[in-house]
Amino acid sequence: MLSDGFLDYFALGVLFFVVIVLFYGIIVLHDIPYGIAKRRNHPHQDAIHAAGWVSLFTLHALWPFLWIWAMLYRTDRGWGFGAPRAELEQQLAEMRQRLERLEGAGVSRPASAVEEA
């Protein structure tokens, strides 16, 4: 059979392995929002990375907010509020063309329509 000394050393080795894996796992976990920010070309990726380290020392209390902050920005639509910028620019150009056509045609509203508006 195995001697008790071998089992003690084996248990100690398993304990060290588990502690090291947990230590590095927590460090990798805190870096997830920074990885997201980096992939999305976030303008505040350095701040998110620094806040991730601060969150590491505060038991990840800030981590969910860093995740949200990193997810808010995308290069194609900015901060994600409203329609994409290209679509808005296209709508603005169409409205300008329509206004120029209306002004060029001399279309004017009757006085009664102006008062109602």
C-alpha positions, 0 to 999 in steps of 0.5 A, a space after each residue: 500500500 501507499 505510505 502515509 507520507 506519500 499521501 500527505 505530499 500528494 494532498 499538499 501538491 493538489 492543494 498548491 495546484 488548486 490555489 494556483 489555478 484559483 489565483 490565475 483564474 481570478 486574474 483571467 476573469 477580471 480581464 474579460 471586460 478589457 478583452 471585450 473593450 479591446 475587440 470592440 475598439 472601445 475608446 476607454 479600454 485603458 480605463 476599463 483595464 485599470 478599473 479591472 485591477 481595482 475591482 480585483 482588489 475590491 473582490 470584483 464589486 465593480 466587475 459587472 459595471 465594467 462588463 456593461 461599460 465595455 459592452 456599450 460601445 461598438 465601432 459601427 454604431 458608437 455607444 448604441 443609442 438610437 439609429 446608426 450614424 450612417 442611416 441618420 446621415 442618409 435621412 438628413 441628405 434625403 430631407 435636404 434634397 426634398 426641401 431644396 426641391 420644394 423650395 425650388 418648385 415654389 411650393 408654399 403653403 396657404 395662409 390657413 395651413 400656416 396658421 393651423 400648424 
